Amino acid sequence: MSNQNKIGIVTGGSKGIGQSISIGLSQKNIDVIITYLRDKDGALTTSNEIKKTGANCHIYKVDLSKEDQVENFCNDVKNKFNHINYLINNAATGINKNSTMLTSKHWDWVMNTNSKSPWILSKNISKIMPRNSSIVNITSLGSQRVLSNYFSVGLSKSSLESMTRYLSIELAEKGIRVNSISPGIIKTRALDSFPDDADVNKSDLYQTPAGKPLEGKDVSNLVNFLISDESNMIRGQNIIIDGGRSLVI
């Protein structure tokens, strides 16, 4: 099936994995809508790279922790575009504190961004998704393994993986596939806020049986597979991509 006039949304498309996914979609002749919160320069860089491929890019500043902003974004997209083919719930935030140090304010911020916003987006955007569309949620190694200072992120991503399974069944009758990807650790700017001794910053986690570190383009390639016709029978699954690292730690 041709990707002519197909449109994908990538939340958190200004940097890291989201930037790689956004550019990867555009290389498949898919127009891309990206959201960002603080990194406008990064969003513009993503947009420029997308336009080099011949695809279109639309940029929205959205605080995904704020329900009204997420709803407004959804309404604007529904008003401006008559369809969306792909929704990639990639954006995430986190607080580098354990459970005893976390506050309710921290909890709400992380859960709203990482778990609640993908639900609101999926609920609204699925209304304009045609048959054979796809939603891909980006989760985390911390959803299945206990990492230091990763309590809120790990729980929020576990919720997202469960949501993937429920949405996969509930949206199946509309012809929408839903899966999630759990990447291993990729050295991006998102990890700069974690202490040097945090598990996610330990250098040995980047050593994989594959013989090389995981990169954003690896996740992008998997996203492109999961939105393709070839993955039609993969539904409600969480796919780990980490070069085999999780098998040996």
ABEGO torsion letter per residue (X at the ends): XBABGBBBBBBGAABEAAAAAAAAAAAAGBBBBBBBAABAAAAAAAAAAAAAAGBBBBBBBBBAABAAAAAAAAAAAAAABABBABBBBABBBBBBBBAAABBAAAAAAAAAAAAAAAAAAAAAAAAABBBGBBBBBBBBAAAABBBBGAAAAAAAAAAAAAAAAAAAAAAAAAGBBBBBBBBBBBBBAAAAABBAABAAABAAAABBAAGBBBBAAAAAAAAAAAABAAAAABBGBBBBBAGGAAAAX
